[in-house]
Amino acid sequence: MSKLGNLGARLHRGEVGYDFVKNRKIWYGLSILITITAIVGLAVRGLNMGIEFQGGAVFTTPKNTSASVSQAERYAEEGSGHDAIVQKLGDGSLRIQVAGIDTGEADKIKDRLSADLKVDGEQINAELVGPSWGDQIADKAWQGLGIFLFLVVIYLAIAFEWRMALAAFIALIHDITITVGIYALVGFEVTPGTVIGLLTILGYSLYDTVVVFDSLKEQTRDLTKQTRWTYSDVANRSINSTLVRSINTTVVALLPVAGLLFIGGGVLGAGMLNDISLSLFVGLAAGAYSSIFIATPLVADLKEREPAMKALKKRVLAKRAQAAAKGGTEAQDGDEAYGDEPEDAAPAVVGPRNQPASRTRGRGRPSGKRR
């Protein structure tokens, strides 16, 4: 078995683990810092909205145009007085986008490009995009996002409980905020492809979170009937047991997206891939982070506010203090002692359920009977 596979097996069995829940304040602080940075970037720089949202014109030159991208960009900006985005297509033609212009300005820019690029004006294809079309796309995107989040909260509240639904909702908002903030800081153009990417990462982030929640739900059955583990202990174990799976899934998903972003958009210059690939790359990474470091620790915080879980935690801590005072093996921190559990350990956490306490009595004696 590979080292990673062996580690995953040991994490799943609880033989090793990292205390994510205990260090949750660090993750909360880091997420708050990143989120504030994203919001500040969004407020200061704003989003670079594409022509589909602002309105404007798209000019496509004939094939094998001799002018370079930088020359065409300079010609378009001088002729329009607006910022222009130029992309070289596979057939050698140029795609020139100029936002915020009307029909009259588009005709003048077309004539100017024809003269500067030394091509026939009839061979330059001009398409006007009205801002109302972009408004419709934005409205549909907001509606889709609202419906998606509503259905997510309802599903999680029914399948699990409202605390998990609330934690998943906060994690999703966390992912969206970070992704949109990165777009503002980097300055990449926001297009309908960006909206599609955002909706895609929501599904992925939710899947990763539900995997951990399902493990947590299974392991916390009859939790109050034992005095070995608190809810936070079991929540931490759920994260560790699914950690390698989450990492593998994230890496496999990020590799092709990274190829689109860094090779396709960066090396090959296919700028039209940047709009969707950046949202996917940032969103996938943020989704994996939030499911491990935000959603589950937040559920543990909410659950341990319940009277039953408070009482359980008090009993567990009292038992650990008693064991520590006696100098027994149970003086270990319960968050790390996942290996050998006593007979009163949570049935759903490890070992066969409802194992009789008398099963191990009398072992090591010749007759196996009490004296």
SULSULLIN-V537404 format. One record per residue. N is the residue number from 1. SS is DSSP state (@ for helix, = for strand, . for the rest). OMEGA is omega in whole degrees, -180 to 180 (* if undefined). D_FIRST is the distance of its C-alpha to the first C-alpha in whole Angstrom. Layout:
n:N ss:SS omega:OMEGA d_first:D_FIRST
n:N ss:SS omega:OMEGA d_first:D_FIRST
This chain:
n:1 ss:. omega:-180 d_first:0
n:2 ss:. omega:-180 d_first:4
n:3 ss:@ omega:179 d_first:7
n:4 ss:@ omega:178 d_first:8
n:5 ss:@ omega:178 d_first:6
n:6 ss:@ omega:177 d_first:6
n:7 ss:@ omega:179 d_first:10
n:8 ss:@ omega:179 d_first:11
n:9 ss:@ omega:180 d_first:10
n:10 ss:@ omega:175 d_first:12
n:11 ss:@ omega:-179 d_first:14
n:12 ss:@ omega:-180 d_first:15
n:13 ss:@ omega:180 d_first:16
n:14 ss:. omega:-179 d_first:18
n:15 ss:. omega:176 d_first:17
n:16 ss:. omega:179 d_first:17
n:17 ss:. omega:176 d_first:19
n:18 ss:. omega:-176 d_first:22
n:19 ss:. omega:179 d_first:25
n:20 ss:. omega:-175 d_first:26
n:21 ss:. omega:-179 d_first:29
n:22 ss:. omega:-179 d_first:31
n:23 ss:. omega:-173 d_first:31
n:24 ss:@ omega:-180 d_first:32
n:25 ss:@ omega:176 d_first:36
n:26 ss:@ omega:-179 d_first:34
n:27 ss:@ omega:177 d_first:32
n:28 ss:@ omega:-180 d_first:36
n:29 ss:@ omega:179 d_first:37
n:30 ss:@ omega:180 d_first:35
n:31 ss:@ omega:178 d_first:36
n:32 ss:@ omega:179 d_first:39
n:33 ss:@ omega:180 d_first:40
n:34 ss:@ omega:-179 d_first:38
n:35 ss:@ omega:178 d_first:40
n:36 ss:@ omega:178 d_first:43
n:37 ss:@ omega:179 d_first:43
n:38 ss:@ omega:-179 d_first:42
n:39 ss:@ omega:178 d_first:45
n:40 ss:@ omega:178 d_first:47
n:41 ss:@ omega:179 d_first:46
n:42 ss:@ omega:-179 d_first:47
n:43 ss:@ omega:-175 d_first:50
n:44 ss:@ omega:-175 d_first:51
n:45 ss:. omega:-178 d_first:50
n:46 ss:. omega:-180 d_first:50
n:47 ss:. omega:176 d_first:48
n:48 ss:= omega:-175 d_first:49
n:49 ss:= omega:-180 d_first:50
n:50 ss:. omega:-177 d_first:50
n:51 ss:@ omega:179 d_first:53
n:52 ss:@ omega:-179 d_first:52
n:53 ss:@ omega:-179 d_first:52
n:54 ss:@ omega:-171 d_first:55
n:55 ss:. omega:-179 d_first:57
n:56 ss:= omega:-176 d_first:58
n:57 ss:= omega:176 d_first:58
n:58 ss:= omega:180 d_first:56
n:59 ss:= omega:178 d_first:57
n:60 ss:= omega:-177 d_first:56
n:61 ss:. omega:176 d_first:57
n:62 ss:. omega:180 d_first:58
n:63 ss:. omega:176 d_first:55
n:64 ss:. omega:174 d_first:55
n:65 ss:. omega:-174 d_first:57
n:66 ss:. omega:-177 d_first:57
n:67 ss:. omega:178 d_first:57
n:68 ss:. omega:180 d_first:54
n:69 ss:@ omega:-179 d_first:52
n:70 ss:@ omega:179 d_first:54
n:71 ss:@ omega:-179 d_first:57
n:72 ss:@ omega:178 d_first:57
n:73 ss:@ omega:179 d_first:56
n:74 ss:@ omega:179 d_first:59
n:75 ss:@ omega:-177 d_first:61
n:76 ss:@ omega:-179 d_first:60
n:77 ss:@ omega:177 d_first:60
n:78 ss:@ omega:-178 d_first:63
n:79 ss:@ omega:-176 d_first:65
n:80 ss:@ omega:-174 d_first:63
n:81 ss:. omega:178 d_first:63
n:82 ss:. omega:174 d_first:60
n:83 ss:. omega:-180 d_first:56
n:84 ss:= omega:176 d_first:55
n:85 ss:= omega:-177 d_first:51
n:86 ss:= omega:178 d_first:51
n:87 ss:= omega:178 d_first:48
n:88 ss:= omega:-178 d_first:49
n:89 ss:. omega:-175 d_first:48
n:90 ss:. omega:-179 d_first:46
n:91 ss:. omega:179 d_first:49
n:92 ss:. omega:178 d_first:51
n:93 ss:. omega:-179 d_first:53
n:94 ss:= omega:176 d_first:53
n:95 ss:= omega:-174 d_first:52
n:96 ss:= omega:180 d_first:54
n:97 ss:= omega:177 d_first:54
n:98 ss:= omega:-176 d_first:57
n:99 ss:= omega:172 d_first:57
n:100 ss:. omega:179 d_first:60
n:101 ss:. omega:180 d_first:62
n:102 ss:. omega:-175 d_first:65
n:103 ss:@ omega:-179 d_first:66
n:104 ss:@ omega:179 d_first:69
n:105 ss:@ omega:-179 d_first:67
n:106 ss:@ omega:179 d_first:64
n:107 ss:@ omega:179 d_first:67
n:108 ss:@ omega:-180 d_first:68
n:109 ss:@ omega:179 d_first:65
n:110 ss:@ omega:179 d_first:64
n:111 ss:@ omega:179 d_first:68
n:112 ss:@ omega:179 d_first:67
n:113 ss:@ omega:179 d_first:63
n:114 ss:@ omega:-180 d_first:65
n:115 ss:@ omega:-177 d_first:68
n:116 ss:@ omega:-178 d_first:65
n:117 ss:@ omega:180 d_first:62
n:118 ss:. omega:176 d_first:65
n:119 ss:. omega:179 d_first:64
n:120 ss:. omega:-180 d_first:66
n:121 ss:@ omega:180 d_first:66
n:122 ss:@ omega:-180 d_first:66
n:123 ss:@ omega:177 d_first:63
n:124 ss:. omega:-179 d_first:61
n:125 ss:= omega:-179 d_first:60
n:126 ss:= omega:178 d_first:60
n:127 ss:= omega:178 d_first:59
n:128 ss:= omega:178 d_first:60
n:129 ss:= omega:-180 d_first:57
n:130 ss:. omega:180 d_first:59
n:131 ss:@ omega:179 d_first:58
n:132 ss:@ omega:178 d_first:58
n:133 ss:@ omega:177 d_first:55
n:134 ss:@ omega:177 d_first:53
n:135 ss:@ omega:178 d_first:54
n:136 ss:@ omega:178 d_first:54
n:137 ss:@ omega:-180 d_first:50
n:138 ss:@ omega:179 d_first:50
n:139 ss:@ omega:179 d_first:51
n:140 ss:@ omega:179 d_first:49
n:141 ss:@ omega:179 d_first:46
n:142 ss:@ omega:178 d_first:47
n:143 ss:@ omega:179 d_first:48
n:144 ss:@ omega:179 d_first:44
n:145 ss:@ omega:179 d_first:43
n:146 ss:@ omega:179 d_first:45
n:147 ss:@ omega:180 d_first:44
n:148 ss:@ omega:-179 d_first:41
n:149 ss:@ omega:179 d_first:40
n:150 ss:@ omega:-180 d_first:43
n:151 ss:@ omega:178 d_first:41
n:152 ss:@ omega:-178 d_first:38
n:153 ss:@ omega:179 d_first:39
n:154 ss:@ omega:-179 d_first:41
n:155 ss:@ omega:-178 d_first:38
n:156 ss:@ omega:178 d_first:36
n:157 ss:@ omega:179 d_first:39
n:158 ss:@ omega:-176 d_first:39
n:159 ss:@ omega:-178 d_first:35
n:160 ss:. omega:175 d_first:35
n:161 ss:. omega:-173 d_first:37
n:162 ss:@ omega:180 d_first:40
n:163 ss:@ omega:177 d_first:38
n:164 ss:@ omega:178 d_first:35
n:165 ss:@ omega:179 d_first:37
n:166 ss:@ omega:180 d_first:39
n:167 ss:@ omega:179 d_first:36
n:168 ss:@ omega:179 d_first:34
n:169 ss:@ omega:178 d_first:38
n:170 ss:@ omega:179 d_first:38
n:171 ss:@ omega:179 d_first:34
n:172 ss:@ omega:177 d_first:35
n:173 ss:@ omega:177 d_first:39
n:174 ss:@ omega:-179 d_first:37
n:175 ss:@ omega:-179 d_first:35
n:176 ss:@ omega:-178 d_first:38
n:177 ss:@ omega:-180 d_first:40
n:178 ss:@ omega:-179 d_first:37
n:179 ss:@ omega:179 d_first:37
n:180 ss:@ omega:178 d_first:41
n:181 ss:@ omega:177 d_first:41
n:182 ss:@ omega:177 d_first:39
n:183 ss:@ omega:180 d_first:41
n:184 ss:@ omega:-178 d_first:45
n:185 ss:@ omega:-178 d_first:43
n:186 ss:@ omega:180 d_first:42
n:187 ss:. omega:178 d_first:45
n:188 ss:. omega:-178 d_first:43
n:189 ss:= omega:177 d_first:45
n:190 ss:= omega:-178 d_first:45
n:191 ss:. omega:173 d_first:45
n:192 ss:@ omega:176 d_first:45
n:193 ss:@ omega:176 d_first:41
n:194 ss:@ omega:179 d_first:41
n:195 ss:@ omega:178 d_first:42
n:196 ss:@ omega:178 d_first:39
n:197 ss:@ omega:179 d_first:36
n:198 ss:@ omega:179 d_first:37
n:199 ss:@ omega:179 d_first:37
n:200 ss:@ omega:-177 d_first:34
n:201 ss:@ omega:178 d_first:32
n:202 ss:@ omega:178 d_first:34
n:203 ss:@ omega:180 d_first:32
n:204 ss:@ omega:-180 d_first:29
n:205 ss:@ omega:179 d_first:29
n:206 ss:@ omega:180 d_first:30
n:207 ss:@ omega:-179 d_first:27
n:208 ss:@ omega:-180 d_first:25
n:209 ss:@ omega:-179 d_first:27
n:210 ss:@ omega:178 d_first:28
n:211 ss:@ omega:179 d_first:24
n:212 ss:@ omega:-179 d_first:24
n:213 ss:@ omega:179 d_first:28
n:214 ss:@ omega:177 d_first:27
n:215 ss:@ omega:-180 d_first:24
n:216 ss:@ omega:179 d_first:27
n:217 ss:@ omega:-179 d_first:29
n:218 ss:@ omega:-174 d_first:27
n:219 ss:@ omega:-179 d_first:27
n:220 ss:. omega:175 d_first:30
n:221 ss:. omega:180 d_first:32
n:222 ss:. omega:-177 d_first:34
n:223 ss:@ omega:-177 d_first:33
n:224 ss:@ omega:-180 d_first:37
n:225 ss:@ omega:179 d_first:37
n:226 ss:. omega:-177 d_first:35
n:227 ss:. omega:-178 d_first:35
n:228 ss:. omega:-172 d_first:32
n:229 ss:. omega:170 d_first:31
n:230 ss:. omega:178 d_first:33
n:231 ss:@ omega:179 d_first:32
n:232 ss:@ omega:178 d_first:31
n:233 ss:@ omega:-178 d_first:28
n:234 ss:@ omega:177 d_first:27
n:235 ss:@ omega:178 d_first:27
n:236 ss:@ omega:179 d_first:25
n:237 ss:@ omega:178 d_first:22
n:238 ss:@ omega:178 d_first:23
n:239 ss:@ omega:-178 d_first:22
n:240 ss:@ omega:-178 d_first:19
n:241 ss:@ omega:179 d_first:17
n:242 ss:. omega:-173 d_first:18
n:243 ss:@ omega:-178 d_first:18
n:244 ss:@ omega:178 d_first:14
n:245 ss:@ omega:179 d_first:16
n:246 ss:@ omega:180 d_first:19
n:247 ss:@ omega:-180 d_first:18
n:248 ss:@ omega:-180 d_first:16
n:249 ss:@ omega:-179 d_first:19
n:250 ss:@ omega:-179 d_first:21
n:251 ss:@ omega:-180 d_first:20
n:252 ss:@ omega:180 d_first:20
n:253 ss:@ omega:-176 d_first:23
n:254 ss:@ omega:-175 d_first:25
n:255 ss:@ omega:179 d_first:24
n:256 ss:@ omega:178 d_first:26
n:257 ss:@ omega:176 d_first:29
n:258 ss:@ omega:176 d_first:29
n:259 ss:@ omega:178 d_first:29
n:260 ss:@ omega:-174 d_first:32
n:261 ss:@ omega:-171 d_first:34
n:262 ss:@ omega:-179 d_first:33
n:263 ss:@ omega:-179 d_first:33
n:264 ss:@ omega:-178 d_first:36
n:265 ss:@ omega:-176 d_first:38
n:266 ss:@ omega:-175 d_first:38
n:267 ss:@ omega:-176 d_first:37
n:268 ss:. omega:176 d_first:39
n:269 ss:. omega:177 d_first:41
n:270 ss:. omega:-173 d_first:41
n:271 ss:@ omega:-179 d_first:42
n:272 ss:@ omega:177 d_first:42
n:273 ss:@ omega:-175 d_first:39
n:274 ss:@ omega:-173 d_first:39
n:275 ss:@ omega:-178 d_first:40
n:276 ss:@ omega:-175 d_first:37
n:277 ss:@ omega:179 d_first:34
n:278 ss:@ omega:179 d_first:35
n:279 ss:@ omega:178 d_first:36
n:280 ss:@ omega:-177 d_first:32
n:281 ss:@ omega:-179 d_first:30
n:282 ss:@ omega:-178 d_first:32
n:283 ss:@ omega:179 d_first:32
n:284 ss:@ omega:179 d_first:28
n:285 ss:@ omega:179 d_first:27
n:286 ss:@ omega:179 d_first:30
n:287 ss:@ omega:177 d_first:29
n:288 ss:@ omega:179 d_first:25
n:289 ss:@ omega:-175 d_first:27
n:290 ss:@ omega:-179 d_first:30
n:291 ss:@ omega:-178 d_first:27
n:292 ss:@ omega:-170 d_first:25
n:293 ss:@ omega:-176 d_first:28
n:294 ss:@ omega:-170 d_first:31
n:295 ss:@ omega:-175 d_first:31
n:296 ss:@ omega:174 d_first:29
n:297 ss:@ omega:179 d_first:31
n:298 ss:@ omega:176 d_first:34
n:299 ss:@ omega:179 d_first:34
n:300 ss:@ omega:177 d_first:33
n:301 ss:@ omega:-178 d_first:37
n:302 ss:@ omega:-178 d_first:38
n:303 ss:@ omega:-176 d_first:37
n:304 ss:. omega:169 d_first:38
n:305 ss:. omega:178 d_first:42
n:306 ss:. omega:179 d_first:42
n:307 ss:@ omega:-178 d_first:44
n:308 ss:@ omega:180 d_first:42
n:309 ss:@ omega:175 d_first:39
n:310 ss:@ omega:179 d_first:41
n:311 ss:@ omega:178 d_first:42
n:312 ss:@ omega:-180 d_first:39
n:313 ss:@ omega:179 d_first:38
n:314 ss:@ omega:179 d_first:41
n:315 ss:@ omega:-179 d_first:40
n:316 ss:@ omega:-180 d_first:37
n:317 ss:@ omega:178 d_first:38
n:318 ss:@ omega:179 d_first:41
n:319 ss:@ omega:178 d_first:38
n:320 ss:@ omega:178 d_first:36
n:321 ss:@ omega:178 d_first:39
n:322 ss:@ omega:179 d_first:41
n:323 ss:@ omega:179 d_first:38
n:324 ss:@ omega:179 d_first:38
n:325 ss:@ omega:179 d_first:41
n:326 ss:@ omega:180 d_first:41
n:327 ss:. omega:-179 d_first:38
n:328 ss:. omega:-179 d_first:35
n:329 ss:@ omega:-179 d_first:32
n:330 ss:@ omega:176 d_first:32
n:331 ss:@ omega:177 d_first:34
n:332 ss:. omega:175 d_first:30
n:333 ss:. omega:-177 d_first:30
n:334 ss:. omega:179 d_first:29
n:335 ss:. omega:-176 d_first:27
n:336 ss:. omega:-175 d_first:25
n:337 ss:. omega:-178 d_first:25
n:338 ss:. omega:-170 d_first:22
n:339 ss:. omega:-175 d_first:21
n:340 ss:. omega:-178 d_first:24
n:341 ss:. omega:175 d_first:26
n:342 ss:. omega:-174 d_first:30
n:343 ss:. omega:-179 d_first:31
n:344 ss:. omega:179 d_first:33
n:345 ss:. omega:-177 d_first:30
n:346 ss:. omega:-177 d_first:30
n:347 ss:. omega:-176 d_first:29
n:348 ss:. omega:-176 d_first:27
n:349 ss:. omega:-177 d_first:25
n:350 ss:. omega:174 d_first:23
n:351 ss:. omega:180 d_first:24
n:352 ss:. omega:-177 d_first:26
n:353 ss:. omega:172 d_first:29
n:354 ss:. omega:178 d_first:33
n:355 ss:. omega:-178 d_first:32
n:356 ss:. omega:-178 d_first:35
n:357 ss:@ omega:-177 d_first:36
n:358 ss:@ omega:-174 d_first:37
n:359 ss:@ omega:-177 d_first:34
n:360 ss:@ omega:-179 d_first:33
n:361 ss:. omega:175 d_first:37
n:362 ss:. omega:-179 d_first:38
n:363 ss:. omega:179 d_first:35
n:364 ss:. omega:177 d_first:36
n:365 ss:. omega:-176 d_first:39
n:366 ss:. omega:-176 d_first:41
n:367 ss:. omega:-178 d_first:42
n:368 ss:. omega:-179 d_first:40
n:369 ss:. omega:178 d_first:43
n:370 ss:. omega:176 d_first:45
n:371 ss:. omega:* d_first:47
